[in-house]
Amino acid sequence: MSNENILVMISKSELEDIIKSSIQQSQVPESVSTKEENNSFPELISISDVCRILKKSRTTLHKMRKDKDIPYCQINGRVLFKKKDVLSFIENNYIKQNYLPKGR
């Protein structure tokens, strides 16, 4: 390997894309999974993850927490949810309907 300097010309937008891509690849996901460390610990997920799963805003999720509709824990000021609790919430609020074709 030689110690040559190479000058490469790229546009500003190309450089921004490269930087954004590098940042995204280096970021740790917001989900906090402790299962790898010890199987007795639940998988914890962040507010952003729960909002994405439930397709709810942060404000709505905050109201759900306040109304005790969904369990959560707070560790060092960070609000986390057990993934299994979020999935149970979905199952418990799932309404099955029999859809009949029109005219019957």
Beta strands, then each sheet from edge to edge (+ up, - down):
strand 1: 32-33
strand 2: 43-46
strand 3: 73-75
strand 4: 78-82
sheet 1: 1+ 2- 4+ 3-
end
